[in-house]
Structures are given as structure tokens and as C-alpha cells.
Amino acid sequence: MKKIGFLSFGHWSDTRGSATRSASDVLLQSIDLAVAAEELGIDGAYYRVHHFARQLASPFPLLAAVGAKTSRIEIGTGVIDMRYENPFYMIEDASAADLISGGRLQLGISRGSPEQVIEGWRHFGYSPAENETDADMGRRHGETFLELLKGEGFARPNPRPMFPNPPGLLRLEPHAPGLRDRIWWGSASDATAAWAGRMGMNLQSSTLKADETGEPFHVQQAKQIRTYRTAWKDAGHTRESRVSVSRSIFALMNDMDRAYFGRGEGSDHVGIIDDMRAVFGRSYAAEPDALIEQLRQDEGIAEADTLLLTVPNQLGVDYNAHVLDSILKHVAPALGWR
């Protein structure tokens, strides 16, 4: 395991026990947790993106703020739903956030996940083309985004511009060199993992996957990662690919940890999501020695190079910093981290 980051869903609710009672709370605490995590030595701060929900939604202002407040950690998303995105406008936002952070952006994109509303992307002005599904539309937007990231000119300049133009066709500005190599695709199936490999994107695999074989989640995820790497190699890409998996992992260090998470060992679950039979990976919560042994049996973690720890963001910055610190000090070294 080369890198460990955290992944926040950015929930807020005005309920008893919540430390994030408003959108302002969750945004500011997301920045504070990234700063605290960098001080602990963690490798990355990642954020989910959900529309029409009391969760983080517009990622680029947050990513830019985190980039300005930190100096070392990777900052990223997991994932941006490309069904909602204008790839042209997104290039400007993503490139600006990457330049502010000094080239630390690791941008996870995908066709998206189940939504709070019916066909929410239509409210954003997008609809699938004829004979195209919404998933196809998301992948099409993703392909356009990847092409634009190359930074090649495509727009014919005005012969009487307001400001002088460089020669030739114009590209979108600003341009972020190297960002194309730091785009990840969130995949729930073996087929889309292979597509991401062919497209030269890194792979994000979460705690949900299409149940394609009936095997335990971590076994199917490991096979998905191997499928991705085979497609990457066959496509002839020369740089080294990266793969992340996300997990809910809690080291039980004190009575508060046990009160929150010490309810016994978790297990996989199977359900139907977006008309797809899916397998949901288990959570892990145990004392460090037991936790290490459990995680060593997780084939998905073994295949990946990056582990994203999902955090209970509504419990506040201090408690989440404790959760991350416990993993980094008492669990991660035994799994080969640093």
C-alpha cells in the first residue's frame, strides 16, 4: 500500500449530535480536516459529490480552498457525476484548482451514482442523445473532458479580438500541465474498469460493485482491478497506472470508538441499485491487532496502491483526525504503508 487518504461524503444535518449542522459547517470543516490530516502525514483528501442533497456538491471552490491551505497532500474527488457537467466549463474550474494547489489535483469522475431526484441532469440542461443512455452521456462528457485536457487549440480566433491572441487555434485557459494523467474513473463493473484502462485513466473502486460472480465483494473487486490493469497494459500506456479502493475502517482505541463503531464484525450485503444487482463491501471495526489481520485478508486492498478511508464527517474535525491518526499509527505500517 503506497498511499492512504480520507474520503468525506460531506453530510450536514440540523440534528442532535451533528457537528455539521449547515452547508457552511461542512465546507469549512472539510478544509480544516484536510489541514489536520496533512499534519498527521496522510497522503490525500478526497470528497464525494452529490446533487440535490445535503452533502458536498460543487467541488472546485472546496478543492481550491484546500489547495491554498495545504502544501503536500493530494486533493481529489470520488466522484464527479459527468452527466451533470459541461466539460468545457469544467476544464477551466479543474485547471484553476490544480494550479492553485501546485499540481496536486487527483480528479475522480464517473457516470455517477443513484440520485436524490429523477433524472436530475435534465435540470442542469443535459439529456442523452438519440439511442444513448444517461450512462453513455456521462462517458461521452468524460471523453470530451479528457480530450480538452490535452491543451490543444481547437477554437478559431476572432480576427478583431479584445486582447492579442497567440498564433493558431485557441485552447481553453488556464491549462494545467499533467492533469490529464491525474484523472480517475469511478467504476462499478469489470466492463467500465476495462474501458477506463483503455482510456488511460486511473481507477477508483468504491465499496459498491456490480455483483457479477456471486463471490465476496473483496474478491470481485480484486478481479476488477486485475481486469483494469490488463486493459491498461494492452492499450500500450507507458506511465504507471494507479488504483484506489475505499473502505470504512475504524480502530477501536477508546470507549468513544467502541460506542460509535464497536457493534461487532460487519459483512457484505447484496441489494438492487439502479436496476443492478450490487454487492456492498463490509465495514471494519476492531482493536488494531485484530483489524490488521482482517485487512490482510482483503484482496481488494492488496491489489490497490491507494486506500481511501471513509470518514464520519458529522462527528467533527477533532474526532475524525483521531480516527485517521489511529489508523496511520497503529494499523497502516503493518500493511506496508511507508
C-alpha positions as CSV (number, residue, x, y, z in Angstrom):
1,M,0.0,0.0,0.0
2,K,1.6,3.2,-1.2
3,K,-0.9,5.9,-0.2
4,I,-3.7,6.5,2.3
5,G,-6.2,9.3,2.1
6,F,-9.6,10.1,3.5
7,L,-12.9,10.3,1.6
8,S,-15.7,12.5,3.0
9,F,-19.3,12.4,1.9
10,G,-19.8,15.9,3.4
11,H,-23.1,15.3,5.1
12,W,-24.8,18.0,7.1
13,S,-28.0,18.0,9.1
14,D,-29.5,20.2,11.9
15,T,-29.9,17.2,14.2
16,R,-28.8,16.3,17.7
17,G,-25.2,15.1,17.7
18,S,-24.2,16.5,14.3
19,A,-21.1,18.7,14.3
20,T,-22.1,19.8,10.7
21,R,-25.4,21.5,11.0
22,S,-25.2,23.6,7.9
23,A,-23.6,23.7,4.5
24,S,-21.2,26.4,5.9
25,D,-20.2,24.0,8.7
26,V,-19.4,21.1,6.3
27,L,-17.4,23.2,3.9
28,L,-15.3,24.9,6.5
29,Q,-14.7,21.7,8.4
30,S,-13.8,19.9,5.2
31,I,-10.9,22.4,4.8
32,D,-9.9,22.1,8.5
33,L,-9.9,18.3,8.3
34,A,-7.6,18.4,5.2
35,V,-5.2,20.7,7.1
36,A,-5.3,18.4,10.2
37,A,-4.8,15.3,8.0
38,E,-1.8,16.7,6.3
39,E,-0.2,17.5,9.7
40,L,-0.8,13.8,10.6
41,G,1.0,12.7,7.5
42,I,-1.9,11.4,5.4
43,D,-1.5,11.3,1.7
44,G,-4.8,12.6,0.3
45,A,-8.1,14.5,1.0
46,Y,-11.0,13.4,-1.2
47,Y,-14.6,14.5,-1.4
48,R,-17.8,13.0,-2.7
49,V,-20.1,15.0,-5.0
50,H,-23.9,14.7,-4.8
51,H,-26.5,17.0,-6.2
52,F,-29.9,17.8,-4.7
53,A,-28.7,16.5,-1.3
54,R,-27.4,18.0,2.0
55,Q,-23.9,16.9,1.0
56,L,-21.0,18.4,-0.8
57,A,-22.0,19.3,-4.3
58,S,-19.8,21.9,-6.1
59,P,-16.3,20.6,-5.7
60,F,-14.0,23.1,-7.3
61,P,-14.3,26.0,-4.8
62,L,-13.6,23.5,-2.0
63,L,-10.7,21.9,-3.8
64,A,-9.2,25.3,-4.5
65,A,-9.5,26.3,-0.8
66,V,-8.0,23.1,0.4
67,G,-5.2,23.5,-2.2
68,A,-4.5,27.0,-0.9
69,K,-4.5,25.9,2.8
70,T,-2.3,22.8,2.3
71,S,1.1,22.2,0.7
72,R,1.7,18.4,0.3
73,I,-1.4,16.2,0.2
74,E,-3.2,15.1,-2.9
75,I,-6.7,16.6,-3.2
76,G,-9.4,15.0,-5.2
77,T,-13.0,13.8,-5.7
78,G,-14.7,10.5,-5.6
79,V,-16.5,11.1,-7.9
80,I,-17.9,13.9,-10.0
81,D,-21.0,12.8,-12.0
82,M,-20.2,13.7,-15.6
83,R,-23.9,13.5,-16.6
84,Y,-24.2,16.9,-14.9
85,E,-21.1,18.5,-16.3
86,N,-20.2,20.9,-19.1
87,P,-16.8,19.5,-20.0
88,F,-15.6,22.9,-21.4
89,Y,-16.5,24.9,-18.3
90,M,-15.2,22.1,-16.1
91,I,-11.8,22.4,-17.8
92,E,-11.4,26.0,-16.5
93,D,-12.5,25.1,-13.0
94,A,-10.4,22.0,-12.7
95,S,-7.3,23.6,-14.2
96,A,-7.6,26.6,-11.9
97,A,-8.0,24.4,-8.8
98,D,-5.0,22.3,-9.9
99,L,-2.8,25.4,-10.4
100,I,-3.8,26.8,-7.0
101,S,-2.7,23.5,-5.4
102,G,0.6,23.3,-7.3
103,G,-0.4,20.3,-9.4
104,R,-1.9,18.1,-6.6
105,L,-5.4,17.6,-8.0
106,Q,-6.5,13.9,-8.4
107,L,-9.8,14.2,-10.1
108,G,-12.2,11.3,-9.8
109,I,-15.0,11.4,-12.4
110,S,-17.7,8.9,-13.5
111,R,-21.1,8.4,-14.9
112,G,-22.5,9.0,-11.4
113,S,-24.4,7.1,-8.7
114,P,-28.1,6.9,-7.7
115,E,-29.7,10.3,-7.3
116,Q,-32.0,12.1,-4.9
117,V,-34.2,13.2,-7.8
118,I,-35.5,11.7,-11.0
119,E,-33.1,12.4,-13.9
120,G,-31.5,15.3,-12.1
121,W,-29.1,16.0,-15.0
122,R,-32.1,17.3,-17.1
123,H,-32.5,20.2,-14.7
124,F,-28.8,21.1,-15.5
125,G,-29.7,21.2,-19.2
126,Y,-28.4,17.8,-20.3
127,S,-30.1,14.9,-21.9
128,P,-28.9,11.8,-23.7
129,A,-28.6,11.8,-27.5
130,E,-30.8,9.5,-29.6
131,N,-30.2,5.9,-28.8
132,E,-28.0,6.9,-25.9
133,T,-28.4,6.1,-22.2
134,D,-27.6,8.6,-19.4
135,A,-24.6,6.4,-18.6
136,D,-23.5,6.8,-22.2
137,M,-23.9,10.5,-22.0
138,G,-21.7,10.6,-18.8
139,R,-19.0,8.7,-20.6
140,R,-19.3,11.0,-23.6
141,H,-18.9,14.0,-21.4
142,G,-15.9,12.3,-19.8
143,E,-14.2,11.6,-23.2
144,T,-14.7,15.3,-24.2
145,F,-13.2,16.4,-20.9
146,L,-10.1,14.1,-21.4
147,E,-9.6,15.4,-25.0
148,L,-9.8,19.1,-23.8
149,L,-7.2,18.4,-21.1
150,K,-4.6,17.8,-23.7
151,G,-4.4,21.6,-24.1
152,E,-4.5,21.6,-27.8
153,G,-6.1,24.6,-29.7
154,F,-9.5,24.0,-31.3
155,A,-11.3,27.3,-31.4
156,R,-11.0,29.7,-34.3
157,P,-9.8,33.1,-33.0
158,N,-11.7,36.3,-33.6
159,P,-9.9,38.4,-36.3
160,R,-10.6,41.5,-34.2
161,P,-10.2,40.3,-30.6
162,M,-10.4,42.5,-27.5
163,F,-6.8,41.3,-26.5
164,P,-4.0,40.0,-28.6
165,N,-4.1,36.2,-29.3
166,P,-1.2,33.8,-29.7
167,P,-0.9,32.3,-33.2
168,G,-3.1,29.4,-34.3
169,L,-6.3,27.9,-32.8
170,L,-7.1,28.7,-29.2
171,R,-7.5,26.4,-26.3
172,L,-9.3,26.9,-23.0
173,E,-7.4,28.6,-20.3
174,P,-5.9,28.2,-17.9
175,H,-4.1,25.0,-18.9
176,A,-2.9,22.6,-16.1
177,P,0.1,20.6,-17.4
178,G,-0.1,17.0,-16.2
179,L,-3.7,17.0,-15.0
180,R,-4.7,14.6,-17.8
181,D,-2.6,11.9,-16.1
182,R,-4.3,12.5,-12.8
183,I,-7.9,11.8,-13.9
184,W,-9.6,8.7,-12.3
185,W,-12.7,6.9,-13.3
186,G,-15.1,5.5,-10.7
187,S,-16.1,2.1,-11.9
188,A,-18.7,-0.3,-10.6
189,S,-18.3,-3.1,-13.1
190,D,-15.5,-5.1,-14.8
191,A,-16.5,-3.7,-18.2
192,T,-16.2,0.0,-17.2
193,A,-12.9,-0.7,-15.4
194,A,-11.6,-2.1,-18.7
195,W,-12.8,0.9,-20.5
196,A,-11.1,3.2,-18.0
197,G,-7.9,1.3,-18.6
198,R,-8.1,1.6,-22.3
199,M,-8.8,5.4,-21.9
200,G,-5.7,5.8,-19.8
201,M,-7.4,6.9,-16.6
202,N,-6.6,5.8,-13.1
203,L,-9.2,3.6,-11.4
204,Q,-11.4,4.3,-8.4
205,S,-13.3,1.4,-7.0
206,S,-15.6,2.0,-4.0
207,T,-17.4,-0.1,-1.5
208,L,-20.1,-0.9,-4.1
209,K,-19.7,-3.2,-7.1
210,A,-21.9,-4.9,-9.6
211,D,-22.4,-8.5,-8.4
212,E,-21.0,-10.3,-11.4
213,T,-19.9,-13.6,-9.9
214,G,-21.6,-14.0,-6.5
215,E,-18.3,-14.1,-4.8
216,P,-17.4,-11.9,-1.7
217,F,-17.1,-8.2,-2.5
218,H,-13.3,-8.0,-2.0
219,V,-12.7,-11.0,-4.3
220,Q,-14.8,-9.5,-7.1
221,Q,-13.0,-6.1,-6.6
222,A,-9.6,-7.7,-6.9
223,K,-10.6,-9.3,-10.1
224,Q,-12.0,-6.0,-11.4
225,I,-8.6,-4.3,-10.6
226,R,-6.8,-7.1,-12.5
227,T,-9.1,-6.7,-15.5
228,Y,-8.4,-2.9,-15.4
229,R,-4.6,-3.5,-15.4
230,T,-4.8,-6.0,-18.2
231,A,-6.7,-3.4,-20.3
232,W,-4.2,-0.7,-19.4
233,K,-1.3,-2.9,-20.5
234,D,-2.9,-4.0,-23.7
235,A,-3.7,-0.3,-24.6
236,G,0.1,0.4,-24.5
237,H,0.1,3.2,-22.0
238,T,3.6,3.9,-20.8
239,R,3.1,5.6,-17.4
240,E,2.3,3.6,-14.3
241,S,-1.4,3.4,-13.5
242,R,-3.0,3.9,-10.1
243,V,-5.9,2.2,-8.3
244,S,-7.7,3.3,-5.2
245,V,-10.3,1.4,-3.1
246,S,-12.4,2.9,-0.3
247,R,-13.2,1.3,3.0
248,S,-14.9,2.2,6.3
249,I,-12.2,1.2,8.8
250,F,-12.1,2.1,12.5
251,A,-9.5,1.2,15.1
252,L,-11.2,0.8,18.5
253,M,-8.8,2.7,20.7
254,N,-11.1,4.0,23.5
255,D,-14.6,3.9,24.9
256,M,-15.9,6.5,22.4
257,D,-14.7,4.5,19.4
258,R,-16.4,1.4,20.9
259,A,-19.6,3.3,21.5
260,Y,-19.7,4.6,17.9
261,F,-18.4,1.6,16.0
262,G,-17.9,-1.4,18.3
263,R,-21.1,-3.3,17.3
264,G,-19.4,-6.5,16.0
265,E,-17.9,-7.6,12.8
266,G,-19.5,-6.4,9.5
267,S,-20.4,-8.4,6.5
268,D,-21.1,-7.9,2.8
269,H,-24.6,-7.0,1.7
270,V,-26.4,-7.6,-1.6
271,G,-29.1,-5.3,-3.0
272,I,-30.6,-3.7,-6.1
273,I,-29.4,-0.3,-7.1
274,D,-30.3,1.4,-10.3
275,D,-31.8,-1.9,-11.5
276,M,-28.4,-3.5,-11.0
277,R,-27.7,-6.3,-8.5
278,A,-24.9,-4.9,-6.4
279,V,-22.7,-6.2,-3.6
280,F,-21.7,-3.7,-0.9
281,G,-18.5,-4.3,1.0
282,R,-18.3,-4.7,4.7
283,S,-17.1,-2.2,7.3
284,Y,-14.1,-3.0,9.6
285,A,-14.0,-2.1,13.3
286,A,-11.8,-3.8,15.8
287,E,-8.8,-3.3,18.1
288,P,-5.6,-2.7,16.0
289,D,-4.1,-6.2,16.1
290,A,-7.4,-7.8,15.0
291,L,-8.0,-5.1,12.5
292,I,-4.6,-5.8,10.9
293,E,-5.4,-9.5,10.5
294,Q,-8.8,-8.8,8.9
295,L,-7.4,-6.3,6.5
296,R,-4.6,-8.6,5.4
297,Q,-7.4,-10.9,4.1
298,D,-8.9,-8.2,1.9
299,E,-7.9,-9.0,-1.6
300,G,-9.2,-5.6,-3.0
301,I,-6.9,-3.7,-0.6
302,A,-4.0,-6.0,-1.5
303,E,-4.4,-5.2,-5.3
304,A,-4.7,-1.4,-4.9
305,D,-2.0,1.1,-4.3
306,T,-4.2,3.7,-2.6
307,L,-6.7,3.2,0.3
308,L,-9.3,5.9,0.9
309,L,-10.8,5.8,4.4
310,T,-14.4,7.0,4.5
311,V,-14.9,9.3,7.5
312,P,-18.0,10.1,9.6
313,N,-17.7,13.8,8.9
314,Q,-20.7,14.7,11.0
315,L,-18.7,13.7,14.1
316,G,-16.4,16.8,13.7
317,V,-12.9,17.6,12.8
318,D,-11.2,16.5,16.1
319,Y,-12.8,13.1,16.2
320,N,-12.1,12.4,12.5
321,A,-8.5,13.4,13.0
322,H,-8.4,10.9,15.9
323,V,-9.9,8.2,13.6
324,L,-7.2,8.9,10.9
325,D,-4.4,9.1,13.4
326,S,-5.3,5.8,14.9
327,I,-5.2,4.0,11.5
328,L,-1.9,5.7,10.5
329,K,-0.1,4.9,13.7
330,H,-1.5,1.5,14.7
331,V,-2.7,-0.2,11.6
332,A,-1.2,1.1,8.3
333,P,2.5,0.4,9.0
334,A,1.7,-3.3,9.4
335,L,0.0,-3.3,6.0
336,G,3.1,-1.9,4.3
337,W,2.4,1.8,4.3
338,R,5.7,3.6,4.4
